[in-house]
Amino acid sequence: MTTSAPEPLLALSNVNTFYGQAQVHFDLSITVARGHIVCLLGGNASGKSTTMKIILGLVKPRSGDVTFDGASLIGLTTPQIVRRGIASVPEARRLFADMSVRENILMGAFVRNDRDAVAQDLDRMLTLFPKLGQRLSQRAGSLSGGEQQMVAMARALMSRPRMIVMDEPTMGLSPLYVDRVLELIRTINQEGVSVFMVEQNASLALEIAHEAYVLQTGKIVLSGPARALKDDPRIRDAYLGGSEAA
């Protein structure tokens, strides 16, 4: 008896992206199945950051489509995309350093009107990220890198997303916090949230992902189940190049 493939939630289809005359993506196609963790691997200048910006409506491709739950995201603003059910954890966290941890987390609920449920979700974040309960009144800028990453993840979850996109979630973290962040990504996914993550550390990303794509100078050169790709020597070829286009 065969099992049907998981239903696609996010799909980038034949996307071509340019910055001026410079082409960044070449017929880029990526699918994130409902309930899955998908990682996009690649070195500098591969086009990873631009991929994230396209999903979030920050960059518009010249051709191709981006769909979420069957509806196109092309032309939508970032707040509209958040309301559709996509939240982001950006590279370097991008917290409001002079605001409190509580205020930063609640920023993630800006698209919601259900104040009582928001309060309940804040309590849930403190269960999921217990260390933040001791830091609610502190300035976010005073936290360690690992603690700031937890604030960024809690902020994203406050919008009750169906999918989270994460840009280099382990970058700059100590080994202890790297393990904790990966554990939290697994937990979030097990609660029904799909995850699309960009990551340079292939060995870490492939430990938790269901599927993976390797992006090299704007083209997908390798894709498949993460378990099958984990020991593939061609993965090493994805980490060449100069500085990435922003």
N, C-alpha and C positions, 0 to 999 in steps of 0.2 A: 504494500500500500504506500503510495507516494503522498507526501505532504505538500500543500501549496506554498509557494513563496510568500514571504511577508508582504503586505500591501505597502507600496511606496507612500511616504509622507512628504518628503522633499525631493524634487528632481530638478537638476540643471541639465538642460538638453541643448546640445550643439551650441554652446555659448562662445561667442567671439567678442573679446574686449580689447579696446584700444585706449592708450593715453596719447592723444594727438595722432601721429602717424605710427607710433610704436605699438605693435600688437602684443598683448599680454596673454590672452587665452586663444587657443586654436581648437574650435569644436569641442569644448569642454563638456563632458557629460558625467554627472555624478548622481547617484540615487541613495537616499537614506530611507531605509525601510522603517515602517512604524514599529516602535519599541526597540530599535537597534542603536548601538553605538558604532559610528563610522568615523574613521580617522583619515585625514588627508596628510600624507607625508611629503616632504620635499625640502630641499635646501634653499639657500638664499637665491633670489632672482627666479624662483620657480613660479610665482604668481599666487601663492597661498593667501597672502593678506588681501589681495584683490578679490579672491573667491569669497572671502568672508564679507567684504564690503558689498559685493553684488547681492548676496543673500539678504543683507540688512538694508538694501535700498540706497546705499551710499554711493554706489557706482552703477551706471546703467550700461549693460552690454550693447554693442552695436547690433548684434543679431543673436538669435537663440531665445530660449525662454527659461524662466525659473518658476516652478509651480510648488505650491504647498497645499496639501490635501486636495489636489486637483485644480486649484485656482491659481492663475498667474499672479506673481508678485511684481512684475515689471510695471513701473510707473507709480508704485505705492511709496509713501514716505515711510521713514523708519517707525514712527509711532503707529502708523496703520499696520505695519508688519508685526509689531509687538502685539497689537490687538488681535491679529490673526492667530497668535499662539507661539511666536518665536521670541526667545529672549537671548541675550548675549552676555558672555563673560569676556571682555576684551583683553588683549595683551596689555600687560603692565597695570591691570586692574582698573585704572582710571577712576579712582574714588575721589570724592570731594574731601581733600585732606583736612580742611579746617572745620568740617561738619562732624558731628558725632557718628559713632557706629550705628546707632539707632536711626538717625536721619538718613544715612547712606542706604541702609537696608530698605527703609520705607520708600525711598525714591523708586524702587522697583515696582511699587504698586500705583504709580501715577496714572495708569490707564484704568484703574478700578474705582468704583463708587461704593462698594460694599464695606463700609468702615468696620462693622463688627467682624466680618470674615477676615479683613486685613489684620485686625488685632489677633485673631486666632492663628493666622498664618505666621505672624511674627513670633508667637509662642512656639509654633512648630519649628521655625528656623532655629530657635534657641535650643530645642531638643536635638535637632540635626547637627547643629554647630554649638555644642554646650560651652565652649571656651568664650564665645562671643557674649554670653550672658553676663560675664564678669567685665565686659568691655563696653557695654552699651553707651555709657556717658563719655567715654574717651574720644578724643579726636582720632579720626580714622588714620590720619597721617602719622600718628605715634605708634601704630601697630607694626609688628614684624611683617615681612613679605608673605609668609604663610597665613597669618591672621588676616591680612588684607585680601588675600585670595578667597578666603572663606566668606568675608563680607561681600565680595563681588559675586560669589555663587549664591549667597542668600538673597542678595538684591535681585538677581535674575529670577530666582524661584518665586519671589513675591508677586510676579505677574501671572502666576499659575500657568506657565507655558506648557505646550505640548512638545516643544523641542527647544533645546539650548544649543547655541553655537559657541564654541570656546576656542579662543586664539592663544596658543602656547600656554596652557594652564599650569604647566610645571616649570616654566622658565624662571630661573633665578631663585628657586626655592631650595631649602636644605633637604637632604634625603628624607628626614623625618616627615616634613610637610609634603614632599612629593608622594610618599606612600599614603598619607592621609587624604590628599586631594584625589588620588586615584580611587581610593576606597569610597569616597563620597560620590564620585562620578558613577561608580557601580551602583551605589545605593539609590541615587536619583533615578538611574535607568530602571532599576528593579521596581520603582514606584510608578513606572509607566511613561517617563519622559524620555523621548528620543534625544540622542546626543550626536552632534557633528563637531568634531574637534580637529583643529590644525595643530600639528605637533612635529618638532624636529627629532625628538628622541624616539626612534622607531621601536626600540625594544620595549619601552614603557607603554607606548600607545597600543602596540599589538597585543600586549598582555590583557587589555580590557575590551578591545574593539571586537565587533562581530565581522565587519568588513573594513577593508583599507584600500586606498588609492594612492598611487605615487605620482606626483606632479613634477614634471621636469620642463623648464622653460615653456610653461604654458600648455603642455600636453600631458595627458594621462598616458604613462608608459607601462604601468603595471597596476592590476587591480584584482581583487578576489577576497576570499575568506581570510581573515587576519591570521588564523591558525596556520593556514597553508603558506602564507607569505612570511611568517615569522623567521624561518630559517633560510629564506631565499637569498642567495648571494647578490642578486640584482638590486635588492633594497639599498645596498651601499652606493649604488650608482645614482641614487636620488639626492645625494648630499654634495653636489658640486655647484659652483657658480659664485657670482659676486653678490652685491647687495641687492635685495629684493625691491621691486617697485612698490611704492607705498599704496 
